[in-house]
Amino acid sequence: MVTGSRVVTPRGIGQAVITIAGGVIQHVEPGGEAPSGAERIDAGEAVVIPGVVDVHVHVNEPGRTEWEGFGPATRAAAAGGITTIVDMPLNSIPVTTTVSALRAKERAAADLAVVDYGFWGGVVPGNLDDLALLAAAGVLGFKCFLVPSGIPEFEHVTEAELAPAMRVLAQLGLPLLVHAELPEPIERATRLAAHLDPRSYGTYLASRPAEAELAAIDLMLQLSAETGCAVHIVHVSSADALVPLAAARRAGVAVTWETCPHYLTFAAEEIPDRATAFKCAPPIRERENRERLATALTAGLIDLVSSDHSPSPPSLKRLDEGDFHQAWGGISSLQLLLPATWTVARKHGGTLVDLARWLSESPAALAGIGRRKGRIAPGYDADLVIFDPDASFVVEQNKLHHRHRLTPYLDMTLRGVVRQTLLRGRPVYRNGEVASRPSGQQLSREVG
């Protein structure tokens, strides 16, 4: 059992005793006393929150395992209070667009994952007939790009290809996650910025305007309304997008959306030239935009926060040249999702109950595992994090577990320290040490 004076449950925060059997929460007794002699973990004055569910992780294994892998990625997850990850269908070879590719992913993860995991399938040109097969084989939903993804194996889709795919997904009852940028505004902006210094972050920012994101979101809202397919917009970077998204939801469109900690933490004006560790797509935008996103998050206008952990070898970041156009676009942050989000939230009036909703309950619901993951309640997996929200730490390379420890968060002070992470009641991380024996399991979408 786990006891604590500040346990975050769907009813709020308070003293509670959490009784666990077979890896599942049996009882949550508010203000209860632990039986004498019972095996227990006492959180003391730390907070007990539900295990974090990160639905936006690029593990890259197999095929690009030199970028990242299930071993280091899930060790980083455990150290960051994350008990479930959902792997994106691209950057690995093969990409997860067929059942055979899914099986290759499953083989790669087996016996390596320290935390639980699931898989998104991919929607690409030509795989319409694979979608139902992938659904039957166990993917939790699907992901597509509306703009080139950066790798040739995972092509982006056009409106003509999206509509029939979305009709299939509507029949299957599975969501479509969308990288929402359209290529035409980016191509125009890139031509206009061609004479500017590629080592300047301002040049990169100018080449990926908010217009591309807003136009893509408008398209997806239209297609969702027409097809009935539930759509989830990943990594919203522009605060202007929140207005049409909220309006569409009020009109009955099945749409959800997320942002990422880097859009809430960093600002374009603060990114030095040549600092390609900050490159991602969509880009980190201006300070005013960052503040609007953070305010919207704590006001309940953003559904969830995910890491978009997208690592690569440092050589692909072109650190020596500092060329933003040539550098790989992705930020390594899996281990830092929880503290980075809390650091922003507490500055803007966010609560620990909000934190549990953004990082646990809402992402679990998106992935179709919300009756098993994401809450501290009877019948749920005993995935728990003992978290000190008042402590702080400096991000150091030697404390990170990602395969490559290049991240724009290096040397930053973040608030919130993970003391222990429990997966189905068993510690997978405790005071700096990750469990040596992997115990992660593959998750299936709940039926009914």
C-alpha positions as CSV (number, residue, x, y, z in Angstrom):
1,M,0.0,0.0,0.0
2,V,0.9,3.6,-0.4
3,T,0.1,6.3,2.1
4,G,0.4,10.1,1.9
5,S,-0.9,13.3,3.2
6,R,-1.4,14.8,-0.3
7,V,-2.8,12.2,-2.7
8,V,-4.4,13.5,-5.9
9,T,-7.6,11.6,-6.7
10,P,-10.6,12.5,-8.9
11,R,-12.1,14.0,-5.7
12,G,-9.2,16.4,-5.0
13,I,-6.1,16.3,-2.8
14,G,-6.0,14.9,0.7
15,Q,-4.6,12.3,3.0
16,A,-5.3,8.8,1.8
17,V,-4.3,5.1,2.1
18,I,-4.0,3.4,-1.3
19,T,-4.4,-0.4,-1.0
20,I,-3.0,-2.5,-3.9
21,A,-3.3,-6.1,-4.9
22,G,-2.2,-7.8,-8.1
23,G,-0.8,-4.4,-9.4
24,V,-4.3,-2.9,-9.2
25,I,-5.7,-0.3,-6.8
26,Q,-8.3,-1.9,-4.6
27,H,-9.2,0.9,-2.2
28,V,-8.5,4.6,-1.7
29,E,-9.4,5.5,1.8
30,P,-9.4,9.2,2.4
31,G,-7.8,10.1,5.7
32,G,-7.4,6.4,6.5
33,E,-4.9,4.8,8.7
34,A,-2.5,2.1,7.3
35,P,-2.8,-1.2,9.1
36,S,0.1,-1.9,11.4
37,G,2.6,-4.3,9.9
38,A,1.4,-3.9,6.4
39,E,4.0,-3.5,3.6
40,R,3.8,0.1,2.6
41,I,5.4,3.1,1.0
42,D,4.9,6.3,2.9
43,A,5.1,9.4,0.7
44,G,5.3,11.7,3.7
45,E,4.8,15.3,2.7
46,A,5.4,14.6,-0.9
47,V,2.4,14.4,-3.3
48,V,1.1,11.2,-4.8
49,I,-0.1,11.7,-8.4
50,P,-1.2,9.2,-11.0
51,G,1.5,7.9,-13.3
52,V,2.1,10.2,-16.3
53,V,0.8,9.0,-19.7
54,D,2.9,10.5,-22.6
55,V,1.1,9.9,-25.9
56,H,3.7,11.6,-28.1
57,V,7.0,9.8,-28.0
58,H,9.3,9.0,-30.9
59,V,11.3,5.9,-29.8
60,N,12.7,5.3,-33.3
61,E,13.4,1.6,-32.7
62,P,14.0,-0.6,-34.8
63,G,15.9,0.9,-37.7
64,R,17.1,4.1,-36.2
65,T,17.9,2.8,-32.8
66,E,21.1,4.9,-32.8
67,W,18.7,7.8,-32.4
68,E,16.8,6.3,-29.4
69,G,15.5,2.9,-28.2
70,F,13.0,1.3,-26.0
71,G,15.5,0.7,-23.3
72,P,16.9,4.3,-22.7
73,A,13.6,5.9,-23.6
74,T,11.6,4.0,-21.0
75,R,14.3,4.4,-18.4
76,A,14.0,8.2,-19.0
77,A,10.3,7.9,-18.8
78,A,10.4,6.1,-15.4
79,A,12.8,8.7,-14.0
80,G,10.4,11.4,-15.1
81,G,7.3,9.8,-13.5
82,I,6.0,8.5,-16.8
83,T,4.4,5.0,-16.5
84,T,3.0,4.7,-20.0
85,I,4.3,5.9,-23.4
86,V,2.6,5.7,-26.8
87,D,5.1,5.4,-29.6
88,M,4.7,7.4,-32.8
89,P,4.6,5.5,-36.1
90,L,7.5,7.3,-37.8
91,N,11.3,7.6,-37.5
92,S,11.7,3.9,-37.1
93,I,12.4,1.6,-40.0
94,P,10.0,0.2,-40.9
95,V,7.4,2.9,-40.1
96,T,4.2,1.6,-38.4
97,T,2.0,1.6,-41.5
98,T,1.4,-2.2,-41.9
99,V,0.8,-5.1,-39.5
100,S,4.2,-6.5,-40.2
101,A,5.9,-3.3,-39.2
102,L,3.8,-3.2,-36.0
103,R,5.0,-6.7,-35.2
104,A,8.6,-5.5,-35.7
105,K,8.0,-2.7,-33.2
106,E,6.5,-5.2,-30.7
107,R,9.5,-7.4,-31.0
108,A,11.8,-4.5,-30.4
109,A,10.0,-3.3,-27.3
110,A,9.5,-6.7,-25.7
111,D,11.9,-7.4,-22.8
112,L,13.4,-3.8,-23.0
113,A,10.6,-1.5,-21.8
114,V,10.7,-0.4,-18.2
115,V,7.2,1.2,-18.4
116,D,4.1,0.2,-20.2
117,Y,3.7,1.2,-23.9
118,G,1.4,1.3,-26.8
119,F,1.6,2.1,-30.5
120,W,0.0,4.6,-32.9
121,G,-0.4,3.4,-36.5
122,G,0.4,5.6,-39.4
123,V,-1.8,7.0,-42.2
124,V,0.3,7.5,-45.4
125,P,-0.5,7.6,-49.1
126,G,-1.5,4.1,-50.3
127,N,-2.1,2.3,-47.0
128,L,-5.9,2.8,-46.8
129,D,-6.5,-1.0,-46.8
130,D,-4.0,-1.4,-43.9
131,L,-5.9,0.7,-41.5
132,A,-8.5,-1.8,-40.4
133,L,-5.9,-4.5,-40.2
134,L,-3.7,-2.3,-38.0
135,A,-6.6,-1.6,-35.8
136,A,-7.4,-5.3,-35.4
137,A,-3.7,-5.9,-34.6
138,G,-3.7,-3.5,-31.7
139,V,-2.8,0.1,-32.5
140,L,-4.4,2.6,-30.2
141,G,-5.2,5.1,-33.1
142,F,-3.5,6.7,-36.0
143,K,-1.1,9.6,-36.9
144,C,-0.6,11.5,-40.1
145,F,1.4,14.5,-41.4
146,L,0.0,17.2,-43.6
147,V,3.5,18.5,-44.4
148,P,6.7,16.4,-45.2
149,S,7.7,14.6,-42.0
150,G,11.5,14.8,-42.6
151,I,11.9,11.1,-43.4
152,P,11.1,9.6,-46.8
153,E,9.5,6.4,-45.3
154,F,6.6,8.4,-43.8
155,E,5.0,10.6,-46.5
156,H,2.5,13.3,-45.8
157,V,-1.1,13.0,-47.0
158,T,-3.3,15.4,-48.9
159,E,-6.9,16.3,-48.5
160,A,-7.9,13.8,-51.2
161,E,-6.1,11.0,-49.3
162,L,-7.3,12.1,-45.9
163,A,-11.1,12.0,-46.5
164,P,-11.4,8.3,-47.3
165,A,-8.9,7.4,-44.5
166,M,-10.9,9.4,-42.0
167,R,-14.2,7.7,-43.0
168,V,-12.5,4.3,-42.2
169,L,-11.3,5.6,-38.9
170,A,-14.7,6.9,-38.0
171,Q,-16.1,3.4,-38.6
172,L,-13.4,1.9,-36.5
173,G,-13.9,4.4,-33.7
174,L,-10.3,5.4,-33.6
175,P,-8.8,8.9,-33.4
176,L,-6.5,10.5,-36.0
177,L,-3.6,12.4,-34.5
178,V,-2.4,15.2,-36.9
179,H,0.8,17.1,-37.4
180,A,-1.1,20.2,-38.5
181,E,1.0,22.3,-40.9
182,L,0.2,22.8,-44.6
183,P,3.2,22.9,-47.0
184,E,2.1,25.8,-49.2
185,P,2.5,28.6,-46.6
186,I,5.8,27.1,-45.5
187,E,7.1,27.0,-49.1
188,R,6.1,30.6,-49.7
189,A,7.7,31.7,-46.4
190,T,10.9,29.7,-47.1
191,R,11.3,31.4,-50.5
192,L,11.0,34.8,-48.9
193,A,13.5,33.9,-46.2
194,A,16.0,32.3,-48.6
195,H,18.4,35.3,-48.5
196,L,18.5,35.4,-44.7
197,D,21.2,33.9,-42.5
198,P,20.2,30.2,-41.8
199,R,22.1,30.4,-38.5
200,S,19.6,32.9,-37.1
201,Y,16.6,31.4,-35.2
202,G,14.6,34.3,-36.6
203,T,15.2,33.0,-40.1
204,Y,13.9,29.5,-39.2
205,L,10.9,31.0,-37.4
206,A,10.0,33.1,-40.4
207,S,10.1,30.0,-42.6
208,R,7.4,28.2,-40.6
209,P,4.6,30.8,-40.1
210,A,1.6,30.3,-37.8
211,E,-0.5,30.6,-41.0
212,A,0.6,27.0,-42.0
213,E,-0.6,25.7,-38.6
214,L,-3.9,27.6,-38.7
215,A,-4.8,26.6,-42.2
216,A,-4.1,23.0,-41.5
217,I,-6.3,23.0,-38.4
218,D,-9.1,24.6,-40.4
219,L,-8.8,21.8,-42.9
220,M,-8.9,19.1,-40.2
221,L,-11.9,20.6,-38.5
222,Q,-13.8,20.6,-41.8
223,L,-12.8,17.0,-42.6
224,S,-13.7,15.9,-39.0
225,A,-17.2,17.5,-39.3
226,E,-17.7,15.8,-42.7
227,T,-16.4,12.3,-41.9
228,G,-17.2,12.0,-38.2
229,C,-13.6,11.0,-37.5
230,A,-12.3,12.2,-34.1
231,V,-9.2,14.4,-34.6
232,H,-6.5,15.2,-32.2
233,I,-4.2,18.1,-33.1
234,V,-0.7,17.4,-31.7
235,H,1.8,20.0,-30.5
236,V,-0.2,23.2,-30.9
237,S,2.3,26.0,-31.0
238,S,0.2,29.0,-32.0
239,A,-2.1,30.4,-29.4
240,D,-4.3,31.8,-32.2
241,A,-5.3,28.2,-33.0
242,L,-7.2,27.9,-29.7
243,V,-10.0,30.1,-31.0
244,P,-11.1,27.9,-33.9
245,L,-10.5,24.7,-32.0
246,A,-12.8,25.8,-29.1
247,A,-15.4,27.1,-31.6
248,A,-15.4,23.8,-33.5
249,R,-15.8,21.8,-30.2
250,R,-18.8,24.0,-29.2
251,A,-20.3,23.2,-32.7
252,G,-20.0,19.5,-32.0
253,V,-16.8,18.6,-33.9
254,A,-14.9,15.7,-32.2
255,V,-11.6,17.4,-31.7
256,T,-9.0,17.5,-28.9
257,W,-5.6,19.1,-28.8
258,E,-2.3,19.2,-26.9
259,T,0.7,21.5,-26.5
260,C,4.2,20.6,-25.4
261,P,6.4,22.0,-22.6
262,H,8.9,23.6,-25.0
263,Y,6.2,25.9,-26.3
264,L,5.3,26.8,-22.7
265,T,8.9,27.3,-21.6
266,F,11.0,28.9,-24.3
267,A,10.5,32.0,-26.5
268,A,11.9,32.9,-29.9
269,E,13.4,36.1,-28.6
270,E,15.5,34.1,-26.1
271,I,16.9,31.5,-28.5
272,P,20.5,32.4,-29.5
273,D,21.6,32.1,-33.1
274,R,23.2,28.7,-34.0
275,A,21.4,27.1,-31.0
276,T,19.9,24.3,-33.1
277,A,19.0,22.2,-30.0
278,F,15.9,24.4,-29.9
279,K,14.7,23.5,-33.4
280,C,11.4,21.7,-33.7
281,A,8.3,21.8,-35.9
282,P,6.1,23.7,-35.5
283,P,8.7,26.2,-34.2
284,I,8.9,27.7,-30.7
285,R,7.2,31.1,-31.2
286,E,7.4,34.5,-29.6
287,R,7.3,35.4,-25.9
288,E,3.8,36.8,-26.1
289,N,2.5,33.7,-27.8
290,R,4.2,31.5,-25.0
291,E,2.4,33.5,-22.3
292,R,-1.0,33.2,-24.1
293,L,-0.5,29.4,-24.3
294,A,0.4,29.1,-20.6
295,T,-2.6,31.2,-19.6
296,A,-4.9,29.1,-21.8
297,L,-3.5,25.9,-20.3
298,T,-4.3,26.9,-16.7
299,A,-7.7,28.3,-17.9
300,G,-8.7,24.8,-19.1
301,L,-8.4,25.7,-22.9
302,I,-5.9,23.0,-23.7
303,D,-6.7,19.3,-23.2
304,L,-3.3,17.8,-22.4
305,V,0.5,18.2,-22.6
306,S,2.8,15.7,-24.2
307,S,6.6,15.7,-24.7
308,D,6.9,15.2,-28.4
309,H,10.2,13.5,-27.5
310,S,11.9,13.5,-30.9
311,P,15.6,12.7,-30.3
312,S,18.5,12.3,-32.8
313,P,22.2,11.9,-32.7
314,P,23.9,15.2,-32.0
315,S,25.5,15.2,-35.4
316,L,22.1,15.6,-37.0
317,K,21.5,18.8,-34.9
318,R,24.4,20.4,-36.9
319,L,25.8,21.9,-33.7
320,D,29.1,22.9,-35.3
321,E,27.5,24.7,-38.3
322,G,24.5,26.0,-36.3
323,D,22.4,25.9,-39.5
324,F,18.7,25.7,-38.5
325,H,17.6,24.7,-42.0
326,Q,19.9,21.7,-42.1
327,A,19.5,20.6,-38.5
328,W,17.1,17.8,-37.5
329,G,13.9,19.2,-35.9
330,G,13.1,17.6,-32.6
331,I,13.6,18.1,-28.9
332,S,14.6,15.5,-26.4
333,S,12.5,16.0,-23.3
334,L,10.8,12.8,-22.2
335,Q,12.3,12.7,-18.7
336,L,11.5,16.4,-18.2
337,L,7.8,16.4,-19.2
338,L,6.4,16.4,-15.7
339,P,8.7,19.0,-14.0
340,A,8.8,21.3,-17.1
341,T,5.0,21.4,-17.2
342,W,4.7,21.9,-13.4
343,T,7.3,24.7,-13.5
344,V,5.1,26.7,-16.0
345,A,1.8,25.7,-14.4
346,R,2.7,26.9,-10.9
347,K,3.7,30.3,-12.3
348,H,0.3,30.7,-13.9
349,G,-2.0,29.4,-11.2
350,G,-2.2,25.8,-12.2
351,T,-2.8,23.2,-9.5
352,L,-1.7,19.6,-8.9
353,V,-5.2,18.5,-9.9
354,D,-4.8,20.3,-13.2
355,L,-1.4,18.6,-13.6
356,A,-2.9,15.1,-13.2
357,R,-5.6,15.9,-15.7
358,W,-3.2,17.3,-18.4
359,L,-0.5,14.6,-18.0
360,S,-2.5,11.5,-16.9
361,E,-6.2,11.4,-17.2
362,S,-6.7,13.2,-20.6
363,P,-3.9,11.5,-22.5
364,A,-5.1,8.1,-21.2
365,A,-8.6,8.9,-22.5
366,L,-7.2,9.8,-25.9
367,A,-5.3,6.5,-26.2
368,G,-8.4,4.5,-25.2
369,I,-6.9,3.3,-21.9
370,G,-8.7,5.7,-19.6
371,R,-10.4,2.9,-17.6
372,R,-7.1,1.5,-16.6
373,K,-4.6,4.3,-16.6
374,G,-4.6,8.0,-15.6
375,R,-6.3,8.1,-12.2
376,I,-5.8,7.1,-8.6
377,A,-9.0,5.2,-8.1
378,P,-10.2,1.6,-7.4
379,G,-9.8,-0.7,-10.4
380,Y,-7.0,1.3,-12.0
381,D,-3.4,0.1,-12.4
382,A,-1.4,1.2,-9.4
383,D,0.8,3.5,-11.5
384,L,1.8,6.2,-9.0
385,V,4.4,8.9,-8.7
386,I,5.7,10.3,-5.4
387,F,6.5,13.8,-6.5
388,D,7.9,16.8,-4.5
389,P,6.3,19.8,-6.1
390,D,8.2,22.3,-3.9
391,A,11.7,21.0,-4.6
392,S,13.8,22.1,-7.6
393,F,16.8,20.7,-9.5
394,V,19.2,21.7,-12.3
395,V,19.0,19.7,-15.5
396,E,22.4,18.0,-15.9
397,Q,23.4,15.7,-18.7
398,N,24.7,12.9,-16.4
399,K,21.2,12.7,-14.8
400,L,19.4,12.1,-18.0
401,H,18.6,8.6,-19.3
402,H,17.8,9.4,-23.0
403,R,20.2,7.8,-25.4
404,H,21.4,11.3,-26.5
405,R,21.5,13.9,-23.7
406,L,21.3,17.0,-25.9
407,T,18.3,19.1,-24.9
408,P,17.6,22.8,-24.7
409,Y,16.7,22.3,-21.0
410,L,20.3,21.7,-20.0
411,D,21.4,23.9,-17.0
412,M,17.8,25.1,-16.4
413,T,16.3,25.0,-12.9
414,L,13.0,23.2,-12.9
415,R,10.5,22.8,-10.1
416,G,9.2,19.4,-9.0
417,V,11.3,16.3,-8.2
418,V,10.2,12.8,-8.9
419,R,11.2,10.7,-5.8
420,Q,9.6,7.4,-6.8
421,T,7.7,5.9,-9.8
422,L,5.6,2.8,-9.3
423,L,4.3,0.7,-12.2
424,R,1.4,-1.5,-11.0
425,G,2.6,-1.0,-7.4
426,R,6.2,-1.9,-8.0
427,P,9.0,0.7,-8.0
428,V,10.6,1.3,-11.4
429,Y,12.4,4.4,-10.2
430,R,13.5,5.4,-6.8
431,N,15.8,8.3,-5.7
432,G,17.9,8.3,-8.8
433,E,17.9,4.6,-9.7
434,V,15.9,3.0,-12.4
435,A,14.8,-0.6,-12.0
436,S,17.3,-3.0,-13.6
437,R,14.6,-5.5,-14.7
438,P,12.2,-4.2,-17.4
439,S,8.6,-4.9,-16.5
440,G,6.7,-2.8,-19.1
441,Q,3.7,-4.4,-20.9
442,Q,2.0,-3.5,-24.2
443,L,-1.4,-1.9,-23.9
444,S,-4.5,-2.5,-26.0
445,R,-7.3,0.0,-26.5
446,E,-10.4,-0.6,-24.3
447,V,-13.5,-1.9,-26.0
448,G,-16.9,-0.5,-25.3
